[in-house]
């Protein structure tokens, strides 16, 4: 869920995070729509058939991420730390197999000569691991709706980080959206009697993950990035399984072939939507990808309420409504910015001098 650009104000890059949601934060932040290339902002440069295929791939990626609550709920009674460890190791194995089949190993040696990129990727791996384990813990403890809230908040947190960390300037409607988001957070904390730490942790860890990618330069393809991140995390995963096994709490192989198969498939489940997303991002406008991303938290919320039997008090529905209002404002700002970018391109002088 690996999970990178916020929508609608931030467009996803090709190397989006491996879930639970990949449409969050890695390409840029507050002013990305007007600062993007013409092809990315105003429309895809791919042929019409490719755009249609890209749209289907985008819906497939976000739809799969939206079903993650059902998958992780089916992994019980395995705990979140064991699920995290299996997800890391089986994802790494899947990535290695794919790379070997494709004979795609030429990028490894140049990467080893870039310590800054390696360090940044290692930090990103830690952040996505935090995101993964908190998300799984939320689902397995019956707090999927709060996890969904975190991914609704993520675009707002990303925009705020763009201001605080990168010194970016927000447009007026973006300020309004961030302000409404703050009101939502305060309201949920007051009416719920506690800070919605699950939602805030997921939103912040995912936003920081994307920010880290931006600072080091997003120069790894999706599969390559996921491979490196899981390599970094693999030793931790092995230690986790050894500790859990020593405590006699290891669920792997103890609850039937179906449960064991689901744990093994966590690698495919992690990588497949990421690869669909990467393929979609190359074929359709980034703003479109950003708007599609809201399918994921919406599906997660519906899974929580309709299929997992979670109770949503009226106060939380109101809090969600405030967040949705902020996202509507952010969407309007993005569309207005897109219109302005298109108008600027129409007025831009064309250099038809032959070269």
C-alpha positions in Angstrom: 0.0 0.0 0.0 4.2 0.8 -1.4 3.5 3.0 -1.3 3.7 8.9 -4.3 2.2 12.2 -5.3 -0.7 13.7 -3.7 -3.8 14.3 -5.6 -5.0 16.5 -6.8 -2.2 19.0 -6.1 0.6 16.6 -6.5 1.0 14.3 -9.4 2.3 10.8 -8.9 5.7 9.8 -10.1 6.4 6.5 -11.8 8.2 5.1 -8.7 5.2 5.3 -6.4 5.3 3.7 -3.0 4.3 0.1 -2.7 1.2 0.6 -0.8 -1.1 0.6 0.9 -1.7 3.5 -1.3 0.7 4.6 -3.9 -0.8 7.9 -4.9 0.6 10.1 -2.3 3.8 11.9 -2.3 7.0 11.7 -4.2 7.1 13.8 -7.2 6.5 17.3 -5.8 4.1 19.2 -3.5 2.1 22.3 -3.4 2.8 23.8 -6.8 3.4 20.8 -8.9 0.5 21.2 -11.3 1.8 24.5 -12.7 5.4 23.4 -12.4 5.0 20.2 -14.3 5.8 19.6 -18.0 3.2 20.4 -20.5 2.5 16.8 -21.4 2.1 15.8 -17.7 -0.2 18.7 -16.8 -2.4 19.4 -19.8 -2.8 15.9 -21.0 -1.0 12.7 -21.8 1.3 12.6 -24.8 0.5 8.9 -25.3 -1.9 7.8 -28.1 -5.6 7.6 -27.3 -5.5 3.8 -27.0 -2.6 4.1 -24.6 -4.5 6.6 -22.5 -7.4 4.2 -22.2 -5.1 1.4 -21.2 -3.4 3.6 -18.7 -6.7 4.6 -17.2 -7.7 1.0 -16.7 -4.3 0.3 -15.1 -4.7 3.2 -12.8 -8.1 2.0 -11.7 -6.7 -1.5 -11.2 -3.8 -0.2 -9.0 -6.0 1.9 -6.8 -8.7 -0.7 -6.7 -6.3 -3.4 -5.5 -5.0 -1.0 -2.8 -8.6 -0.3 -1.9 -9.1 -4.0 -1.2 -6.1 -4.3 1.1 -8.2 -4.3 4.3 -9.9 -7.5 3.3 -6.6 -9.1 2.5 -4.8 -8.1 5.7 -7.9 -9.0 7.8 -7.7 -12.5 6.3 -4.1 -12.9 7.6 -5.3 -12.9 11.2 -4.3 -14.4 13.6 -0.9 -13.4 12.4 0.1 -10.2 14.1 1.2 -7.0 12.4 4.9 -7.5 13.0 4.8 -11.0 11.5 2.8 -9.8 8.6 5.2 -6.9 8.0 8.2 -9.4 8.0 6.5 -11.7 5.5 5.5 -8.8 3.3 9.1 -7.6 3.2 10.7 -11.0 2.5 8.2 -12.3 0.0 8.1 -9.0 -1.8 11.9 -9.1 -2.1 11.8 -12.6 -3.5 9.2 -11.6 -6.0 11.2 -8.6 -7.1 14.4 -10.7 -7.5 12.6 -13.3 -9.6 11.1 -10.7 -11.9 14.5 -8.9 -12.3 16.2 -12.2 -13.1 13.5 -13.2 -15.6 13.8 -9.7 -17.3 17.6 -9.8 -17.0 17.2 -6.3 -15.5 20.3 -6.0 -13.3 22.3 -3.3 -15.0 21.1 -0.6 -12.7 22.6 -2.1 -9.6 26.2 -1.2 -10.1 25.6 2.4 -10.9 23.3 2.6 -7.8 26.1 1.4 -5.6 28.2 4.4 -6.7 25.6 6.8 -5.5 25.8 6.8 -1.6 23.3 9.7 -1.3 20.7 7.9 -3.2 21.3 4.7 -1.3 21.1 6.6 2.1 17.8 8.3 1.0 16.4 5.0 -0.2 17.3 3.4 3.1 15.5 6.2 5.0 12.5 5.8 2.7 12.5 2.1 3.5 12.2 2.8 7.2 9.4 5.2 6.6 7.4 2.9 4.4 7.9 0.1 7.0 6.4 2.3 9.7 3.5 3.0 7.3 3.0 -0.7 6.5 3.0 -1.9 10.1 0.7 0.8 11.4 -1.7 0.2 8.6 -1.8 -3.6 9.2 -2.1 -3.1 12.9 -5.1 -0.7 12.2 -6.8 -3.3 10.0 -6.2 -6.3 12.3 -7.4 -4.3 15.4 -10.6 -3.1 13.8 -9.6 0.5 13.0 -9.7 0.3 9.2 -11.9 3.4 9.0 -9.2 5.5 10.8 -6.6 4.1 8.5 -8.7 5.3 5.5 -8.9 8.7 7.1 -5.2 8.8 7.1 -5.0 8.4 3.4 -7.7 11.0 2.9 -5.6 13.4 5.0 -2.4 12.5 3.1 -2.7 15.1 0.3 -3.2 17.8 2.9 -0.2 16.7 4.9 1.9 16.6 1.8 1.0 20.2 0.9 1.8 21.3 4.4 5.2 19.6 4.3 5.9 21.4 1.0 5.5 24.7 2.9 7.3 23.7 6.1 10.2 21.7 4.7 10.6 22.9 1.1 9.5 26.5 1.5 7.0 26.2 -1.3 4.3 28.9 -1.6 0.7 27.9 -1.5 -2.1 29.3 -3.6 -5.1 30.7 -1.7 -7.3 27.7 -2.2 -4.5 25.4 -1.0 -4.3 27.4 2.2 -8.0 27.1 2.6 -7.8 23.3 2.1 -5.0 22.9 4.7 -6.9 25.1 7.2 -10.1 22.9 6.8 -7.9 19.8 7.2 -6.6 21.2 10.5 -10.1 21.9 11.7 -11.0 18.3 10.9 -8.1 17.0 12.9 -8.9 19.1 15.9 -12.6 18.2 15.7 -11.9 14.4 15.5 -9.5 14.7 18.4 -12.0 16.6 20.6 -15.1 14.6 19.8 -13.2 11.2 19.9 -11.6 11.9 23.2 -8.1 11.2 21.7 -5.8 12.2 19.0 -6.4 10.1 15.8 -2.9 8.9 15.9 -3.4 6.0 13.4 -4.6 8.4 10.7 -1.9 11.0 11.5 0.9 8.5 11.6 -0.2 7.0 8.2 -0.6 10.4 6.6 2.7 11.8 8.0 4.8 8.7 7.3 3.6 8.4 3.7 4.1 12.1 3.1 7.6 12.0 4.6 8.3 8.9 2.5 7.5 10.9 -0.7 9.4 13.9 0.6 12.5 11.8 1.1 12.2 10.5 -2.5 11.9 14.0 -3.7 15.0 15.2 -1.8 17.3 12.5 -3.0 15.9 12.6 -6.5 13.4 10.0 -7.8 15.6 8.3 -10.2 14.8 4.6 -9.6 12.0 2.8 -11.5 9.2 1.4 -9.4 10.4 -2.2 -9.3 14.0 -1.1 -8.7 13.0 1.1 -5.8 10.9 -1.5 -4.2 13.7 -4.0 -4.5 16.2 -1.8 -2.8 13.8 -0.9 0.0 13.0 -4.5 0.7 16.7 -5.4 0.7 17.3 -2.7 3.3 14.4 -4.1 5.4 15.2 -7.8 4.9 17.5 -8.2 7.9 15.0 -6.6 10.2 12.3 -8.9 8.8 14.4 -12.0 9.6 15.1 -10.8 13.1 11.3 -10.2 13.6 10.5 -13.7 12.5 13.2 -15.2 14.8 11.9 -13.2 17.8 8.3 -14.1 17.1 9.2 -17.7 16.6 11.2 -17.8 19.8 8.1 -16.5 21.7 6.0 -19.3 20.2 3.7 -16.9 18.4 4.6 -17.6 14.8 1.4 -18.1 12.7 3.1 -19.1 9.5 2.3 -22.7 8.7 0.0 -23.1 11.8 -3.4 -22.3 10.4 -3.8 -24.3 7.2 -2.6 -24.2 3.7 -4.8 -21.3 2.7 -3.5 -19.0 5.4 0.1 -19.9 4.6 -0.5 -19.3 0.9 -1.9 -15.8 1.7 1.2 -14.9 3.6 3.4 -16.1 0.8 1.4 -14.1 -1.7 2.0 -10.9 0.2 4.9 -10.3 -2.2 2.8 -10.4 -5.3 0.0 -8.5 -3.6 2.5 -5.7 -2.7 4.2 -5.5 -6.1 1.4 -6.0 -8.6 -0.6 -2.8 -7.9 2.7 -0.8 -7.8 3.6 -2.0 -11.3 0.1 -1.3 -12.5 0.5 2.2 -11.1 3.9 2.8 -12.7 2.5 1.7 -16.1 -0.5 4.0 -15.7 1.6 7.0 -14.7 3.4 6.7 -18.1 0.2 6.8 -20.1 -2.2 9.2 -18.5 -2.1 12.8 -17.3 -0.7 13.1 -13.8 -3.7 15.1 -12.6 -5.9 12.3 -13.7 -3.8 9.8 -11.7 -4.1 12.1 -8.7 -7.9 12.2 -8.9 -8.2 8.5 -9.3 -6.2 8.0 -6.1 -9.2 8.8 -3.9 -10.8 5.5 -4.9 -8.4 3.8 -2.5 -9.4 5.4 0.9 -13.0 5.4 -0.2 -12.9 1.7 -0.9 -11.1 1.1 2.4 -13.8 3.0 4.3 -16.5 1.0 2.5 -14.7 -2.2 3.4 -14.5 -1.2 7.0 -18.2 -0.3 7.4 -19.9 -2.7 5.0 -17.7 -5.9 5.1 -15.6 -5.7 8.3 -18.4 -4.6 10.6 -16.7 -1.5 12.0 -19.0 1.0 13.7 -18.7 4.6 12.6 -20.1 7.0 15.2 -21.8 10.2 13.9 -18.9 12.4 15.0 -16.4 10.5 12.8 -18.7 10.8 9.8 -18.8 14.5 10.4 -15.0 14.5 10.6 -14.7 12.6 7.4 -17.1 15.2 5.8 -14.9 18.0 6.9 -11.9 16.3 5.3 -13.8 15.6 2.1 -14.7 19.3 2.0 -10.9 20.1 2.2 -10.2 17.7 -0.6 -12.9 19.2 -2.8 -11.3 22.6 -2.3 -7.9 21.1 -3.2 -9.4 19.5 -6.3 -11.0 22.8 -7.5 -7.6 24.5 -7.0 -5.9 21.8 -9.1 -8.4 22.0 -11.9 -8.2 25.8 -11.9 -4.4 25.6 -12.0 -4.6 23.1 -14.9 -6.9 25.4 -16.8 -4.3 28.2 -16.3 -1.5 26.0 -17.5 -3.4 25.1 -20.6 -4.1 28.8 -21.4 -0.4 29.6 -20.9 0.6 26.9 -23.3 -1.9 28.2 -25.9 -0.4 31.7 -25.6 3.2 30.4 -25.7 5.0 31.3 -29.0 5.8 28.4 -31.2 9.3 28.2 -32.5 9.0 26.5 -35.9 12.5 27.2 -37.0 13.9 24.0 -38.5 16.9 22.4 -36.8 
